[in-house]
């Protein structure tokens, strides 16, 4: 198979393998940590979880980062990205250990959320650094393939980490703190693995001393405006629209995730433990969809173009989400998990490729940080909408139909953009 042959060629690149190893360990730890948080916040028997509670938790964990996210991009374009991967993972290992201690201590919820927020904030630096560094370890001709393998492999690692977390919970008598300690150990391994790469390898080319706080604020605003102008240039119009489309698709994914959480917690399981197992199965099947996207997207994007592949993904979701979601039963829900994994990752691979191919290296860190902020705002917004629309058991036909309409709007908009670009060419 051509894909398998190309993957073998890509994996022969030593520095790509090393960067990939850091991603796998880091995102595997993310999967472990996130399952522990979900089990502690959503599936604890003593907690009566509601859509509003889930939305509040997402807001606490993600919205504050939206205020500082753009500053992360400016720093990424000044700091050596290898150092970001090293110190970011070391810091997360420490903070995750603090989270475990707070779980055991039964502290007030707000203190627990502060600890989790810190881990999430650092995570944004690490993921943005991984994405911005990828073009430094592969050539342009293999960038689409690298974007298929690397983020998808990271997602699969997160899924595997989630599965490992479930196994540790069984062995450790449902101890969420023990699971978080495992995540801290994996973060430490990711930091040590980053040391196999030279400090200068991952860029950026432009180097400067860290600015003072006041100077950094002013410089950040100026540089962000320059990054927005860079992205808004006519030759990068496709990248701007792809980011917009992916943000809306992230909104849809977030709304459906809250729906699935509530279904697993109340409607489709007789107790919290069974609900958590069902959620783990759904996430595992969704991970298989991500893997399928890695195999399909290089061929599909090569034949259609990345932008048109986004159109196909969004249009498919508009049709399949109501067909599979409206029954609100276990079988169709699991099929939908696979389909959404394939569609979401296929669109993300295409968006990453369009953005990375369109922007200059000196702007990648800032643009990918803004990319992450858009993801977070869309995700939290989706949770808020879901909290307003979902009943206690999660069965909401109106939410499923609303999501399908948004997918359809994305497909139509991107089709028009691709048509205009084709005419101008």
C-alpha positions as CSV (number, residue, x, y, z in Angstrom):
1,X,0.0,0.0,0.0
2,X,1.3,3.5,-0.8
3,X,0.4,4.8,2.6
4,X,2.3,2.1,4.4
5,X,5.3,2.7,2.2
6,X,5.2,6.4,2.8
7,X,4.9,5.9,6.5
8,X,8.0,3.7,6.5
9,X,9.9,6.5,4.7
10,X,8.6,9.1,7.3
11,X,9.6,6.9,10.2
12,X,13.1,6.6,8.9
13,X,13.6,10.3,9.8
14,X,15.3,10.2,13.1
15,X,14.2,13.6,14.4
16,X,10.6,13.0,13.3
17,X,10.7,9.8,15.3
18,X,12.0,11.6,18.4
19,X,9.4,14.4,18.1
20,X,6.7,11.7,17.6
21,X,7.9,9.9,20.8
22,X,7.5,13.1,22.8
23,X,4.0,13.6,21.4
24,X,3.0,10.0,22.2
25,X,4.2,10.1,25.8
26,X,2.8,13.6,26.3
27,X,-0.7,12.9,24.9
28,X,-0.7,9.5,26.4
29,X,-0.3,11.2,29.8
30,X,-3.1,13.6,28.8
31,X,-5.4,10.7,28.2
32,X,-4.6,9.2,31.6
33,X,-5.1,12.6,33.3
34,X,-8.4,13.4,31.5
35,X,-9.9,10.1,32.4
36,X,-9.0,10.6,36.0
37,X,-10.7,14.1,35.9
38,X,-13.8,12.7,34.2
39,X,-14.1,9.9,36.7
40,X,-13.6,12.3,39.6
41,X,-15.9,15.0,38.4
42,X,-18.6,13.2,36.4
43,X,-18.8,9.6,37.4
44,X,-18.2,9.8,41.2
45,X,-21.2,8.1,42.8
46,X,-21.5,10.9,45.4
47,X,-21.8,13.6,42.7
48,X,-25.1,14.3,40.9
49,X,-23.7,15.5,37.6
50,X,-25.7,17.8,35.3
51,X,-25.0,19.3,31.9
52,X,-24.6,22.7,33.7
53,X,-22.0,21.2,36.0
54,X,-20.0,19.8,33.1
55,X,-20.2,23.2,31.3
56,X,-19.0,24.9,34.4
57,X,-16.1,22.6,34.7
58,X,-15.1,23.1,31.1
59,X,-15.4,26.9,31.6
60,X,-13.1,26.8,34.6
61,X,-10.5,24.6,32.9
62,X,-10.5,26.2,29.4
63,X,-11.8,29.8,29.3
64,X,-9.0,31.3,31.5
65,X,-6.5,30.0,29.0
66,X,-8.3,31.7,26.2
67,X,-7.2,35.0,27.8
68,X,-3.5,34.0,27.9
69,X,-3.3,31.7,24.9
70,X,-2.2,34.3,22.3
71,X,0.6,35.3,24.7
72,X,1.8,31.6,24.6
73,X,2.1,31.9,20.8
74,X,4.3,35.0,21.0
75,X,6.5,33.2,23.5
76,X,6.7,30.1,21.3
77,X,8.1,32.3,18.5
78,X,10.8,33.4,20.9
79,X,11.6,30.4,23.0
80,X,13.3,27.3,21.7
81,X,10.5,24.8,21.1
82,X,12.6,21.9,22.4
83,X,12.9,23.7,25.7
84,X,9.1,24.3,25.8
85,X,8.6,20.5,25.4
86,X,11.2,19.8,28.1
87,X,10.1,22.3,30.8
88,X,6.4,22.1,29.9
89,X,6.3,18.4,30.6
90,X,8.4,18.7,33.7
91,X,6.0,21.3,35.1
92,X,3.0,19.2,34.2
93,X,4.5,16.2,36.0
94,X,4.8,18.4,39.1
95,X,1.3,19.9,38.8
96,X,-0.3,16.5,38.2
97,X,1.3,15.2,41.4
98,X,-0.3,18.2,43.2
99,X,-3.7,17.2,41.7
100,X,-3.3,13.7,43.0
101,X,-2.6,15.0,46.5
102,X,-5.6,17.3,46.4
103,X,-7.9,14.4,45.4
104,X,-6.7,12.4,48.4
105,X,-7.1,15.4,50.7
106,X,-10.8,16.0,49.8
107,X,-10.2,19.8,49.4
108,X,-12.9,22.2,48.1
109,X,-13.7,21.8,44.4
110,X,-12.3,25.2,43.5
111,X,-8.8,24.4,44.7
112,X,-8.9,21.1,42.7
113,X,-10.0,23.0,39.6
114,X,-7.2,25.5,40.0
115,X,-4.7,22.7,39.9
116,X,-6.3,21.1,36.9
117,X,-6.4,24.5,35.2
118,X,-2.7,24.9,35.5
119,X,-2.0,21.5,33.9
120,X,-4.4,22.4,31.0
121,X,-2.7,25.8,30.5
122,X,0.7,24.2,30.2
123,X,-0.7,21.6,27.9
124,X,-1.6,24.4,25.4
125,X,2.1,25.4,25.2
126,X,3.2,21.8,24.6
127,X,0.6,21.0,21.9
128,X,1.2,24.3,20.1
129,X,5.0,23.7,20.2
130,X,4.6,20.2,18.8
131,X,2.5,21.5,15.9
132,X,4.8,24.4,15.1
133,X,7.9,22.2,15.3
134,X,6.6,19.5,12.8
135,X,7.7,21.3,9.6
136,X,11.3,21.5,11.1
137,X,11.7,17.7,11.0
138,X,10.0,16.7,7.7
139,X,10.2,18.1,4.2
140,X,7.3,20.0,2.5
141,X,6.4,17.0,0.3
142,X,5.7,14.8,3.3
143,X,4.0,17.4,5.4
144,X,0.4,16.2,4.7
145,X,1.5,12.6,5.6
146,X,3.2,13.9,8.8
147,X,0.1,15.8,9.7
148,X,-1.9,12.6,9.3
149,X,0.5,10.4,11.3
150,X,1.6,12.7,14.1
151,X,-1.6,14.3,15.5
152,X,-3.5,11.1,14.9
153,X,-0.9,9.0,16.6
154,X,-1.1,11.5,19.5
155,X,-4.9,11.1,19.7
156,X,-4.5,7.3,19.6
157,X,-1.9,7.6,22.4
158,X,-4.4,9.7,24.4
159,X,-7.0,7.0,23.8
160,X,-4.6,4.3,24.9
161,X,-3.7,6.3,27.9
162,X,-7.4,6.5,28.8
163,X,-7.6,2.7,28.5
164,X,-4.6,2.4,30.7
165,X,-6.3,4.7,33.2
166,X,-9.3,2.4,33.3
167,X,-7.1,-0.6,34.0
168,X,-5.2,1.2,36.8
169,X,-8.5,2.2,38.4
170,X,-9.5,-1.5,38.5
171,X,-6.2,-2.5,40.1
172,X,-6.1,0.4,42.5
173,X,-9.7,0.0,43.7
174,X,-11.1,2.9,41.8
175,X,-8.4,5.3,43.0
176,X,-8.5,8.4,40.7
177,X,-5.4,9.8,42.6
178,X,-3.4,6.7,41.6
179,X,-4.3,7.3,38.0
180,X,-3.2,10.9,38.1
181,X,0.2,9.8,39.5
182,X,0.6,7.5,36.5
183,X,-0.1,10.5,34.3
184,X,2.6,12.5,36.1
185,X,5.1,9.7,35.5
186,X,4.3,9.7,31.7
187,X,4.8,13.5,31.6
188,X,8.2,13.0,33.2
189,X,9.1,10.4,30.5
190,X,8.0,12.9,27.8
191,X,10.3,15.5,29.2
192,X,13.3,13.1,29.3
193,X,12.6,12.0,25.7
194,X,12.7,15.6,24.5
195,X,16.4,15.7,25.6
196,X,17.3,13.4,22.7
197,X,16.8,16.4,20.4
198,X,19.3,19.3,20.1
199,X,18.0,22.5,21.7
200,X,18.1,24.5,18.4
201,X,16.6,21.8,16.2
202,X,12.9,22.7,16.4
203,X,13.4,26.4,15.9
204,X,12.2,29.1,15.6
205,X,14.8,30.8,13.4
206,X,14.3,34.2,15.0
207,X,15.9,34.3,18.5
208,X,15.6,37.1,21.1
209,X,16.0,37.4,24.8
210,X,12.8,37.0,26.9
211,X,11.2,40.5,27.1
212,X,10.2,42.2,30.3
213,X,6.6,41.9,31.4
214,X,5.5,45.4,30.2
215,X,7.3,45.1,27.0
216,X,5.9,41.6,26.4
217,X,2.3,42.8,26.7
218,X,2.8,45.6,24.2
219,X,4.9,43.4,21.9
220,X,2.3,40.6,22.1
221,X,-0.5,42.8,20.9
222,X,1.6,44.2,18.1
223,X,2.8,40.7,17.0
224,X,-0.7,39.2,17.2
225,X,-2.0,41.9,14.9
226,X,0.8,41.2,12.6
227,X,-0.1,37.5,12.7
228,X,-3.7,38.2,12.0
229,X,-2.7,40.4,9.0
230,X,-0.4,37.6,7.9
231,X,-3.2,35.1,8.0
232,X,-5.7,37.5,6.4
233,X,-3.6,38.1,3.3
234,X,-5.3,37.0,0.1
235,X,-2.9,34.2,-0.6
236,X,-3.8,32.7,2.8
237,X,-7.5,33.1,2.6
238,X,-8.1,29.3,2.4
239,X,-6.2,28.9,5.7
240,X,-8.4,31.6,7.5
241,X,-11.6,29.9,6.3
242,X,-10.3,26.4,7.2
243,X,-9.6,27.7,10.8
244,X,-13.2,29.1,10.9
245,X,-14.7,25.8,9.6
246,X,-12.6,23.7,12.1
247,X,-13.7,25.9,15.0
248,X,-17.4,25.3,14.1
249,X,-16.7,21.6,13.8
250,X,-15.1,21.7,17.2
251,X,-18.2,23.3,18.6
252,X,-20.3,20.4,17.2
253,X,-17.9,17.8,18.7
254,X,-18.0,19.5,22.1
255,X,-21.8,19.6,22.2
256,X,-22.0,15.9,21.2
257,X,-19.4,15.0,23.8
258,X,-21.5,16.5,26.6
259,X,-24.5,14.6,25.2
260,X,-22.6,11.3,25.3
261,X,-21.3,12.0,28.8
262,X,-24.9,12.5,30.1
263,X,-26.2,9.4,28.2
264,X,-23.4,7.3,29.6
265,X,-23.9,8.7,33.1
266,X,-27.7,8.2,33.3
267,X,-29.6,6.9,30.2
268,X,-27.6,4.0,28.9
269,X,-26.0,2.6,32.1
270,X,-27.5,1.4,35.4
271,X,-24.7,2.8,37.6
272,X,-21.7,5.2,37.4
273,X,-19.1,2.4,37.0
274,X,-21.0,0.9,34.0
275,X,-21.4,4.4,32.6
276,X,-17.7,5.0,32.8
277,X,-16.9,1.8,31.1
278,X,-19.4,2.6,28.3
279,X,-17.7,6.0,27.9
280,X,-14.3,4.3,27.7
281,X,-15.6,2.0,24.9
282,X,-17.1,5.0,23.0
283,X,-13.8,6.9,23.3
284,X,-11.8,3.8,22.1
285,X,-14.1,3.4,19.1
286,X,-13.7,7.1,18.4
287,X,-9.9,6.6,18.5
288,X,-10.3,3.9,15.8
289,X,-12.0,6.5,13.7
290,X,-9.0,8.8,14.2
291,X,-6.8,6.1,13.0
292,X,-9.0,5.5,10.0
293,X,-8.7,9.2,9.2
294,X,-4.9,8.9,9.2
295,X,-5.1,6.3,6.5
296,X,-7.8,7.8,4.4
297,X,-7.0,11.5,4.6
298,X,-3.6,11.5,2.7
299,X,-5.2,9.8,-0.3
300,X,-8.5,11.8,-0.1
301,X,-6.8,15.2,0.5
302,X,-4.3,14.4,-2.3
303,X,-7.1,13.7,-4.8
304,X,-9.6,16.4,-3.7
305,X,-7.4,18.9,-2.0
306,X,-7.4,19.5,1.8
307,X,-10.2,22.2,1.6
308,X,-12.5,20.0,-0.4
309,X,-11.9,17.1,2.0
310,X,-13.1,19.3,4.8
311,X,-16.3,19.8,2.7
312,X,-16.8,16.1,2.4
313,X,-16.2,15.5,6.1
314,X,-18.6,18.2,7.2
315,X,-21.3,17.1,4.7
316,X,-21.0,13.5,5.8
317,X,-21.5,14.6,9.5
318,X,-24.5,16.6,8.6
319,X,-26.2,13.5,7.2
320,X,-24.9,10.8,9.6
321,X,-25.2,12.6,13.0
322,X,-29.0,12.7,13.1
323,X,-29.3,9.3,11.5
324,X,-27.1,7.7,14.2
325,X,-27.8,10.1,17.1
326,X,-31.5,10.4,17.2
327,X,-32.2,6.8,18.3
328,X,-30.3,7.5,21.6
329,X,-29.3,3.8,21.9
330,X,-25.9,2.2,22.6
331,X,-25.3,0.6,19.2
332,X,-25.9,3.7,17.0
333,X,-24.1,5.9,19.5
334,X,-20.9,3.7,19.2
335,X,-21.1,3.8,15.4
336,X,-21.5,7.6,15.6
337,X,-18.4,7.7,17.8
338,X,-16.3,6.0,15.0
339,X,-17.8,8.3,12.3
340,X,-17.2,11.5,14.3
341,X,-13.6,10.4,15.1
342,X,-12.9,9.9,11.4
343,X,-14.7,13.1,10.3
344,X,-13.2,15.3,13.0
345,X,-9.6,14.1,12.6
346,X,-9.8,14.1,8.8
347,X,-10.9,17.8,8.9
348,X,-8.2,18.6,11.4
349,X,-5.4,17.0,9.4
350,X,-6.5,19.0,6.4
351,X,-6.7,22.3,8.4
352,X,-3.3,21.8,10.0
353,X,-1.8,21.1,6.5
354,X,-3.4,24.2,5.0
355,X,-2.3,26.5,7.8
356,X,1.3,25.1,8.0
357,X,1.7,25.3,4.3
358,X,0.4,28.9,4.1
359,X,2.1,30.7,7.0
360,X,5.8,31.5,7.5
361,X,7.8,29.7,10.2
362,X,8.1,32.9,12.3
363,X,4.3,33.1,12.7
364,X,3.4,29.4,13.3
365,X,3.6,29.5,17.0
366,X,1.3,32.5,17.3
367,X,-1.2,31.2,14.8
368,X,-1.4,27.7,16.3
369,X,-1.9,29.3,19.7
370,X,-4.8,31.3,18.4
371,X,-6.0,28.1,16.8
372,X,-6.0,26.5,20.2
373,X,-7.9,29.4,21.7
374,X,-10.6,29.2,19.1
375,X,-10.9,25.5,19.9
376,X,-11.3,26.2,23.6
377,X,-13.9,28.9,23.1
378,X,-15.9,26.8,20.7
379,X,-15.7,23.8,23.1
380,X,-16.8,25.8,26.1
381,X,-19.5,27.5,24.1
382,X,-20.8,24.1,22.9
383,X,-20.9,22.9,26.6
384,X,-22.9,26.0,27.5
385,X,-25.4,25.4,24.6
386,X,-25.7,21.8,25.6
387,X,-26.4,22.7,29.2
388,X,-29.3,24.8,28.0
389,X,-30.7,22.2,25.7
390,X,-30.1,18.9,27.3
391,X,-32.5,17.2,29.8
392,X,-31.0,15.4,32.8
393,X,-30.7,12.1,30.9
394,X,-29.1,13.6,27.8
395,X,-31.8,12.7,25.3
396,X,-32.2,15.9,23.2
397,X,-33.3,15.7,19.5
398,X,-33.1,19.5,19.2
399,X,-29.4,19.4,20.1
400,X,-28.6,16.7,17.6
401,X,-30.5,18.5,14.8
402,X,-28.8,21.8,15.7
403,X,-25.4,20.2,15.4
404,X,-26.3,18.7,12.0
405,X,-27.4,22.1,10.7
406,X,-24.0,23.6,11.8
407,X,-22.1,20.8,10.0
408,X,-24.2,21.5,6.9
409,X,-23.4,25.2,7.1
410,X,-19.7,24.5,7.3
411,X,-19.9,22.2,4.2
412,X,-21.7,24.8,2.2
413,X,-19.4,27.7,3.2
414,X,-16.2,25.8,2.5
415,X,-17.5,24.6,-0.8
416,X,-18.1,28.2,-1.8
417,X,-14.6,29.2,-0.7
418,X,-13.0,26.4,-2.6
419,X,-15.1,27.3,-5.7
420,X,-13.9,30.9,-5.5
421,X,-10.3,29.9,-5.1
422,X,-10.6,27.6,-8.1
423,X,-12.0,30.3,-10.3
424,X,-9.3,32.8,-9.3
425,X,-6.6,30.2,-10.1
